[in-house]
Amino acid sequence: MNKKKIFALLTALALLFSCAGLAEEEPAKVQIGVYTIMNKTGEAVTEMKIADNVTGNSYNLPFAGDGVIDNDGLLILYYDIPGDEDGNHRLTLSFKTESGREETFGTLSIEEVQIDLLAADAMTGATPIAFSMPKPEKTGTYTFYNQTGEVVNSIDLIDNEDGATVHAVFKDGFAPDESHTIVFSVPAERENVSLTLQFVTESGKTGTFSTLHIEDVPITLLDVDSVSGATPISFTAPN
C-alpha cells in the first residue's frame, strides 16, 4: 500500500518563505528544524499539534484528504526560529490516535531528525517517540513561485514509480506572488526518478506536469487558462 507523505511548513517568523514585499530587505537569519515523523503506532494518527515552548504559539497540523496519517505513513514538518537564539528553543509535539490514545513529548529541539511515533507496547518508560537517523537519500529542492493570479490550496509531488506523494499544505494558503520551497527525497540508490507535479488553486483549477526530475530548480506556477500548450509551469523565477 502506497503511503502519502504530508509536508507542513510552520514558522515562528512572519512570512519567512514569502518573497512578497521583501525585495529590498535582507532575508532574516533563521534556524530550521526538519522533522520526518513516521507513524509506527499501529493505527492511524488523527490529530497532531506542535506548540512552541518559547512563543506560546501552537499549530494543529493540517493533514491530507481524509484527515489522518495512516500507520507507516509520514509527515515532513519544517519549523523555523530566529537564527540568533542560543540553542535552547524547544517545541512540544502531541498526537492522538484513532483509538483515542493521546501522547505528548515536550522537549523537541530545533534539529534535523527522524521521529517514530511509537505503539504503546513499544514505549520505553513514558516516552512515546524514538529518534533515528534517516537512510541515505537524494533530494530535489523545488522553489515554487505563485503566478497563477489566485491562492494555491495545495501542491502534490508524486513519484511516478511507487506512487509516494508529498502533499504540501499551507497554514494560510499560498498567496499570489509568494514563494515556498518543497523537498522530495528518494533512496540514494534509485536512478532515473521522475515525479508528477500537481497543484490546485482556490477556484478549482488544476495544473499538472508529469516529468519532473530530482533536482534543485525554481518553478513558477502559471494560470492554467492563460498558458500556451499544455505546460502550466515555467522553470524560471519571476523577474
C-alpha positions as CSV (number, residue, x, y, z in Angstrom):
1,M,0.0,0.0,0.0
2,N,1.5,3.3,-1.0
3,K,1.7,5.9,1.8
4,K,1.2,9.6,1.4
5,K,3.8,12.0,2.7
6,I,2.4,15.1,4.1
7,F,4.5,18.3,4.0
8,A,3.7,21.0,6.5
9,L,5.6,24.3,6.8
10,L,5.2,26.3,10.0
11,T,7.1,29.3,11.2
12,A,7.8,31.4,14.2
13,L,8.6,34.2,11.8
14,A,6.0,36.1,9.8
15,L,6.2,35.3,6.1
16,L,9.7,33.8,6.2
17,F,9.2,31.9,3.0
18,S,7.4,34.7,1.2
19,C,9.2,36.8,-1.2
20,A,6.4,39.4,-1.4
21,G,7.5,42.8,-0.3
22,L,11.0,41.7,0.7
23,A,12.9,42.6,-2.5
24,E,14.8,45.4,-0.8
25,E,15.2,43.8,2.6
26,E,17.9,41.5,3.8
27,P,16.5,38.0,4.5
28,A,16.1,37.0,8.1
29,K,18.6,34.6,9.5
30,V,16.9,31.5,10.8
31,Q,17.4,28.1,12.3
32,I,15.3,25.4,10.6
33,G,14.1,22.2,12.2
34,V,13.3,19.4,9.8
35,Y,11.3,16.5,11.3
36,T,10.4,13.4,9.3
37,I,7.6,12.0,11.5
38,M,6.9,8.3,11.0
39,N,3.7,6.8,12.3
40,K,4.6,3.5,14.0
41,T,1.7,3.4,16.4
42,G,0.0,0.5,14.7
43,E,-3.1,2.7,13.9
44,A,-4.0,5.9,12.2
45,V,-3.0,9.2,13.8
46,T,-6.0,11.5,13.6
47,E,-4.6,14.6,15.3
48,M,-1.2,16.2,15.8
49,K,-0.1,19.5,17.3
50,I,3.1,21.4,17.6
51,A,3.4,24.0,20.4
52,D,6.3,26.5,20.6
53,N,7.5,26.5,24.3
54,V,9.1,29.9,23.9
55,T,6.5,31.9,21.9
56,G,3.4,30.0,23.2
57,N,2.1,29.6,19.6
58,S,0.5,26.3,18.8
59,Y,-0.4,24.7,15.4
60,N,-2.8,21.9,14.7
61,L,-1.1,20.2,11.8
62,P,-3.0,20.0,8.6
63,F,-3.4,16.5,7.2
64,A,-4.2,15.5,3.6
65,G,-7.5,14.4,2.2
66,D,-9.1,12.1,4.8
67,G,-7.5,13.9,7.8
68,V,-5.3,11.1,9.1
69,I,-1.7,9.8,8.9
70,D,-2.1,6.1,8.2
71,N,0.0,3.6,10.1
72,D,3.5,3.5,8.4
73,G,2.7,6.9,6.8
74,L,4.8,10.0,7.4
75,L,4.6,13.8,7.8
76,I,7.5,16.1,6.9
77,L,7.5,19.1,9.2
78,Y,9.6,22.2,8.8
79,Y,9.7,24.7,11.7
80,D,11.9,27.8,11.8
81,I,13.1,30.2,14.6
82,P,15.3,33.3,14.6
83,G,18.9,32.4,13.8
84,D,20.4,34.3,16.7
85,E,18.8,32.2,19.5
86,D,21.1,30.2,21.9
87,G,20.1,26.7,21.1
88,N,17.6,26.2,24.0
89,H,14.5,26.7,21.9
90,R,12.1,23.7,22.4
91,L,8.8,22.5,20.9
92,T,6.1,20.2,22.3
93,L,4.8,17.5,20.0
94,S,1.5,15.9,20.8
95,F,-0.6,13.4,18.9
96,K,-3.9,11.4,19.2
97,T,-4.6,8.0,17.5
98,E,-7.7,6.6,16.1
99,S,-8.4,4.6,19.3
100,G,-8.2,7.8,21.4
101,R,-4.7,7.3,22.8
102,E,-3.1,10.7,23.5
103,E,0.7,11.3,23.9
104,T,3.0,14.3,24.4
105,F,6.7,14.9,24.1
106,G,7.7,18.3,25.5
107,T,11.4,18.9,24.7
108,L,11.8,18.7,20.9
109,S,14.9,20.6,19.8
110,I,15.4,22.5,16.6
111,E,17.2,19.9,14.5
112,E,17.0,17.6,11.5
113,V,15.8,14.2,12.7
114,Q,13.5,11.3,12.0
115,I,10.9,10.8,14.8
116,D,9.0,7.5,15.1
117,L,5.6,7.7,16.9
118,L,5.5,4.5,18.9
119,A,2.9,2.0,19.7
120,A,2.0,1.9,23.4
121,D,3.7,-1.5,23.9
122,A,6.9,-0.3,22.2
123,M,7.5,2.7,24.5
124,T,10.5,2.8,26.8
125,G,9.1,4.3,30.0
126,A,6.9,7.3,29.4
127,T,8.5,8.4,26.1
128,P,6.0,8.0,23.2
129,I,8.6,8.7,20.4
130,A,12.0,7.4,19.3
131,F,14.7,9.3,17.3
132,S,16.6,7.7,14.4
133,M,18.8,8.7,11.6
134,P,17.2,8.7,8.1
135,K,18.6,6.3,5.5
136,P,20.8,7.9,2.8
137,E,18.7,9.8,0.3
138,K,19.0,12.1,-2.6
139,T,16.7,15.1,-2.5
140,G,15.2,17.5,-5.0
141,T,14.6,21.1,-3.8
142,Y,11.8,23.0,-5.6
143,T,11.2,26.7,-5.0
144,F,7.7,27.4,-6.2
145,Y,6.5,30.9,-7.2
146,N,2.8,31.5,-7.4
147,Q,2.0,33.5,-10.6
148,T,-1.5,31.9,-11.1
149,G,-3.3,35.1,-10.0
150,E,-5.0,33.4,-7.1
151,V,-4.4,31.4,-4.0
152,V,-2.9,27.9,-4.5
153,N,-4.5,25.5,-2.0
154,S,-2.2,22.5,-2.4
155,I,0.8,21.1,-4.3
156,D,1.4,17.4,-4.8
157,L,4.7,15.8,-5.9
158,I,4.0,12.2,-6.9
159,D,6.7,9.5,-7.5
160,N,5.8,8.0,-10.9
161,E,7.2,4.6,-10.0
162,D,5.9,3.8,-6.5
163,G,3.2,6.5,-6.0
164,A,4.7,8.0,-2.9
165,T,3.4,11.5,-2.6
166,V,4.4,14.7,-0.8
167,H,1.2,16.6,-0.2
168,A,2.1,20.2,0.6
169,V,-0.4,22.2,2.6
170,F,0.0,25.8,3.7
171,K,-1.3,27.1,7.0
172,D,-2.5,30.4,5.5
173,G,-2.7,29.4,1.8
174,F,-0.1,30.0,-0.9
175,A,-0.9,33.6,-2.0
176,P,-0.2,35.1,-5.4
177,D,3.4,36.4,-5.8
178,E,4.7,34.5,-2.8
179,S,7.2,31.6,-2.9
180,H,7.5,28.3,-1.0
181,T,10.2,25.7,-1.0
182,I,9.4,22.0,-1.0
183,V,11.7,19.0,-1.0
184,F,11.2,15.4,-2.2
185,S,13.6,12.6,-1.3
186,V,14.1,9.1,-2.6
187,P,16.6,6.3,-1.7
188,A,20.1,7.2,-2.8
189,E,20.4,4.1,-5.0
190,R,17.5,4.9,-7.2
191,E,18.2,6.2,-10.7
192,N,16.1,8.0,-13.4
193,V,13.4,9.1,-10.9
194,S,10.5,11.1,-12.3
195,L,7.7,12.9,-10.5
196,T,4.3,14.3,-11.3
197,L,3.7,17.8,-10.1
198,Q,0.0,18.8,-9.5
199,F,-1.3,22.0,-8.0
200,V,-4.9,23.1,-7.3
201,T,-6.0,26.7,-7.0
202,E,-8.7,28.2,-4.8
203,S,-11.1,28.4,-7.8
204,G,-10.6,24.7,-8.5
205,K,-8.2,24.9,-11.5
206,T,-5.7,22.1,-11.7
207,G,-2.2,22.2,-13.3
208,T,-0.2,19.1,-14.0
209,F,3.4,18.4,-15.1
210,S,4.4,14.7,-15.3
211,T,8.1,14.6,-16.0
212,L,9.8,16.4,-13.1
213,H,13.2,15.2,-12.0
214,I,15.0,15.1,-8.7
215,E,16.9,18.4,-8.9
216,D,17.2,21.8,-7.4
217,V,15.1,24.2,-9.5
218,P,12.8,27.2,-9.4
219,I,9.3,26.5,-10.7
220,T,6.7,29.2,-11.5
221,L,3.1,28.1,-11.3
222,L,1.1,29.8,-14.1
223,D,-2.6,30.5,-14.7
224,V,-3.8,27.3,-16.3
225,D,-6.2,29.2,-18.6
226,S,-3.6,31.6,-20.0
227,V,-0.7,29.2,-20.9
228,S,0.1,28.3,-24.5
229,G,0.3,24.5,-24.9
230,A,-0.2,22.0,-22.0
231,T,2.5,23.1,-19.6
232,P,1.2,25.2,-16.7
233,I,4.7,25.9,-15.2
234,S,7.9,27.6,-16.1
235,F,11.4,26.6,-14.8
236,T,12.4,30.2,-14.1
237,A,11.8,32.5,-11.2
238,P,9.8,35.7,-11.8
239,N,11.8,38.8,-12.6
